[in-house]
Amino acid sequence: MFSRLIFFQRFGMATQVDIDVGKALNSVLTRAQKACAERSPDLPQVAPRVVAVSKTKPVGMIKEAYECGQRHFGENYVQELVDKSADADLMSSCKEIRWHFIGHLQTNKVKKVLGASNLYMVETIDSKKLANEVNKQWEKLGNGERLKVMVQVNTSGEENKHGIAPSECVSLVDHVRTQCPHLELAGIMTIGAFDHDLSQGPNPDFKVLLKCREDVCSKFNLSKDSMELSMGMSGDFEHAISVGSTNVRIGSTIFGARNYTTKPSAATKQSNTQNVSSSSQQTEQNSDSLDNLKAVSDRMSDLKVEVK
């Protein structure tokens, strides 16, 4: 029955199980706290931030999570972020919402992203050129506070993933800190490989990001507490937190499996207009598929699903 349910969901052939967003969110927060308590004492004991990834999800589900206390939300698509942040009903109901942009960002889309109301952080700075453009556009907007950003590192070395090489992390961090006065470096971020078997030990991609932080903190005489680590998603967030992540991006475990065949118009419009390579899009959807399966697995512990 479990296999049939997965097959149906992957091919869009079954009605999605109703999602209790509040219950799912509470479960994630409880698991995150437990994972944090299992950290080694030599790691910063910083409470992890949960970013609820709401891409392709309707504003009603965002409002439901907000009403349950969630404040940080992540969006991957430029136009979807723009549309949701301009939704009068959503923004009037969720005045303290904090948007994280977590998708690949092209320089010609920077102005649109930075114009989003309540933008809190851009987690995907992966070049000096992009950092310069974000810094320039943020200055033009005349915001009094610096914009929080993270440097994205490609820790797995996969060509179809964005991010700088680990060996270039210190250089880009230095550039953001010294050449981009309107940006505040919050930390470093990675996606990592999706299929790591934890029975074989800690995720090596997470270990690479930890080493990047060590290098950055050593070079600039910074405390580890001041340099956030954004790593971990629905399928591996507990492991990520236990090894030091302070920012996890969780979508399907909170909001349920994504269905790209019924993606909201904003996201569809963005996917049609944004010039992103097909391999990168496939990588993102592969990640979502694994997150979806994890969400189904989590849900099966609480629900009895009948498949006729």
C-alpha positions in Angstrom: 0.0 0.0 0.0 2.9 2.3 0.8 4.5 1.7 -2.5 1.3 2.3 -4.4 0.7 5.6 -2.6 4.2 6.8 -3.6 3.7 5.8 -7.2 0.4 7.6 -7.4 1.8 10.7 -5.8 4.8 10.8 -8.1 2.7 10.6 -11.2 -0.1 12.9 -10.0 -2.7 10.1 -10.0 -4.1 10.3 -6.4 -5.8 13.0 -4.3 -3.3 14.5 -1.9 -3.8 13.7 1.7 -5.2 16.7 3.6 -2.4 18.4 5.4 -2.7 19.8 9.0 0.0 22.5 8.6 0.0 23.4 12.3 0.5 19.8 13.4 3.2 19.2 10.8 5.0 22.4 11.8 4.9 21.6 15.4 6.3 18.1 14.7 9.2 19.7 12.7 10.0 22.2 15.5 10.0 19.4 18.1 12.3 17.3 16.0 14.6 20.3 15.4 14.9 21.0 19.1 15.7 17.3 19.9 18.3 17.3 17.2 19.9 20.5 18.6 20.1 18.9 22.0 22.2 16.1 20.4 24.9 18.4 19.1 28.4 17.9 20.2 29.4 20.4 23.0 32.2 21.8 20.8 29.6 23.1 18.3 27.8 26.5 18.7 24.6 25.8 20.7 22.5 28.1 18.5 18.9 27.3 18.3 18.1 26.3 14.6 15.9 28.6 12.5 13.3 26.7 10.5 12.6 28.3 7.2 9.2 27.0 5.8 9.7 26.6 2.1 6.4 27.6 0.6 7.3 27.4 -3.1 4.3 26.3 -5.3 2.0 26.5 -2.2 -1.0 28.8 -1.9 -1.1 31.8 0.3 -3.7 30.1 2.5 -1.2 27.5 3.7 1.3 30.3 4.4 -1.2 32.1 6.5 -2.0 28.9 8.4 1.6 28.3 9.2 2.0 32.0 10.2 -1.0 31.7 12.5 0.8 28.8 14.2 3.8 31.0 15.0 6.0 30.5 11.9 7.7 33.7 10.7 10.4 32.7 8.2 9.4 31.5 4.8 11.5 30.6 1.8 10.8 31.0 -1.9 12.8 29.6 -4.9 11.2 31.4 -7.8 11.6 35.2 -8.3 8.1 35.8 -9.7 6.5 33.7 -7.0 8.2 35.7 -4.3 7.3 39.0 -6.0 3.6 37.9 -6.3 3.3 36.6 -2.7 5.0 39.6 -1.1 2.6 41.8 -3.1 -0.5 39.9 -2.0 -2.4 42.5 0.0 -4.4 39.9 2.0 -1.4 37.8 2.9 0.8 40.8 3.9 -1.9 42.5 5.9 -2.5 39.2 7.8 1.2 38.4 8.2 2.8 41.7 8.9 5.9 40.1 10.6 6.6 37.6 7.8 10.3 37.3 6.8 11.0 36.1 3.3 14.2 34.2 2.4 15.1 33.9 -1.2 16.7 30.5 -1.6 16.7 29.9 -5.3 19.4 30.6 -8.0 19.5 34.3 -8.6 20.6 36.0 -11.9 21.9 39.5 -11.8 19.1 40.7 -14.1 16.5 39.5 -11.5 18.1 41.1 -8.5 16.0 44.3 -8.6 12.8 42.3 -8.5 13.8 40.2 -5.6 15.0 43.1 -3.5 11.8 44.9 -4.1 9.8 42.2 -2.3 8.2 43.4 0.9 9.6 42.0 4.1 12.6 40.5 2.4 14.8 39.2 5.2 17.7 37.3 3.5 19.1 36.2 0.2 20.8 32.8 0.9 22.3 32.2 -2.6 25.2 34.6 -3.3 27.5 32.6 -5.5 29.7 35.1 -7.2 31.3 38.5 -6.7 29.3 39.8 -9.7 26.1 38.9 -8.0 27.2 40.3 -4.6 28.1 43.6 -6.3 24.7 43.8 -8.0 22.7 43.0 -4.8 24.8 45.5 -2.9 24.2 48.2 -5.6 20.4 47.6 -5.9 19.9 47.5 -2.1 21.7 50.8 -1.8 19.4 52.3 -4.5 16.4 51.2 -2.6 17.5 53.4 0.3 16.9 50.9 3.0 18.5 51.9 6.3 19.6 48.4 7.4 22.0 46.2 5.6 20.5 43.2 3.8 21.4 39.8 5.2 23.0 37.4 2.8 24.6 34.0 2.7 27.4 32.7 0.4 26.3 29.5 -1.3 28.9 26.8 -1.5 28.7 23.8 -3.9 30.0 21.2 -1.4 29.1 18.2 -3.5 31.0 19.4 -6.6 28.0 18.5 -8.9 27.9 20.5 -12.1 24.2 20.9 -12.0 24.2 22.7 -8.7 25.0 26.3 -8.1 27.4 27.7 -5.6 31.1 28.5 -5.4 33.8 25.8 -4.9 34.8 25.4 -1.2 38.3 26.7 -2.1 36.7 30.0 -3.2 34.6 30.5 -0.1 37.0 32.6 1.9 37.6 34.9 -1.1 33.9 35.6 -1.7 33.2 36.1 2.0 36.0 38.6 2.1 34.6 40.4 -0.9 31.1 40.6 0.7 32.6 41.9 3.9 34.9 44.5 2.5 33.4 45.5 -0.9 29.7 45.4 -0.2 28.9 47.8 2.6 25.1 47.5 2.2 25.2 43.7 2.8 25.5 41.9 6.1 27.1 38.5 5.8 25.0 36.1 7.9 26.7 32.9 7.0 27.2 30.2 4.4 24.8 27.8 2.7 24.8 24.5 0.8 22.4 22.0 -0.6 24.7 19.0 -0.8 24.0 15.6 -2.3 20.4 14.3 -1.9 21.1 10.6 -1.5 23.6 10.3 1.2 23.2 7.1 3.3 23.6 8.2 7.0 24.5 4.6 7.9 27.8 5.3 6.2 28.5 8.2 8.6 27.9 12.0 8.5 27.1 13.7 5.3 30.5 14.6 3.8 29.0 17.7 2.1 27.9 19.0 5.5 31.4 18.3 6.8 32.8 20.4 3.9 30.6 23.4 4.9 31.8 23.1 8.5 35.4 23.2 7.2 34.5 26.3 5.2 33.2 28.0 8.3 36.4 27.1 10.2 38.5 28.6 7.4 36.4 31.8 7.3 36.4 32.2 11.1 40.1 31.6 11.3 40.9 34.0 8.4 38.8 36.9 9.8 39.1 36.1 13.5 35.3 35.5 13.9 33.5 33.4 16.4 31.7 30.3 15.1 28.5 31.6 16.7 28.6 34.6 14.4 28.7 32.6 11.2 25.4 30.7 10.4 25.3 27.4 8.6 22.3 26.9 6.3 22.1 23.2 5.4 19.5 20.5 5.7 16.0 20.0 4.1 13.0 17.8 4.8 14.9 14.6 4.3 18.0 15.3 6.4 17.3 18.4 8.6 17.7 16.5 11.9 21.1 15.2 10.9 22.1 18.6 9.6 21.1 20.3 12.9 22.9 17.6 14.9 26.2 18.4 13.1 25.8 22.2 13.4 23.2 23.6 11.0 21.6 26.8 12.4 19.2 27.3 9.4 17.2 24.5 7.8 14.9 24.8 4.8 11.8 22.6 5.1 9.0 22.4 2.6 7.1 19.2 2.0 7.3 17.9 5.6 5.3 21.0 6.6 3.2 21.7 3.5 2.9 18.3 1.9 4.2 17.0 -1.4 4.6 19.4 -4.3 2.8 18.8 -7.5 4.6 20.6 -10.4 1.8 19.8 -12.8 -0.5 22.1 -10.8 2.1 24.7 -9.9 0.5 28.1 -9.1 0.5 30.6 -12.0 3.2 32.7 -10.4 5.7 29.9 -10.3 4.7 28.7 -13.7 5.2 32.2 -15.1 8.6 32.3 -13.5 9.7 28.9 -14.8 8.8 30.0 -18.3 10.6 33.3 -18.2 13.7 32.7 -16.0 16.7 31.5 -17.9 17.7 28.5 -15.8 19.4 25.4 -17.2 17.2 22.3 -17.6 19.8 20.3 -15.5 19.4 22.7 -12.6 15.6 22.5 -12.7 15.8 18.8 -12.8 18.1 18.8 -9.8 15.7 20.9 -7.8 12.7 18.7 -8.7 14.8 15.6 -7.8 15.4 17.2 -4.4 11.7 17.9 -4.1 10.8 14.3 -5.0 13.0 13.0 -2.2 11.5 15.5 0.2 8.1 14.4 -1.0 8.8 10.8 -0.2 10.1 11.8 3.2 7.0 13.8 3.8 4.9 10.7 2.9 6.9 8.6 5.2 6.4 11.0 8.1 2.7 11.3 7.4 2.2 7.5 7.4 3.2 7.4 11.0 0.2 9.5 11.9 -2.4 8.6 9.2 -4.0 5.5 7.9 -4.3 5.8 4.2 -6.6 3.6 2.2 -5.8 3.0 -1.5 -8.5 1.4 -3.4 
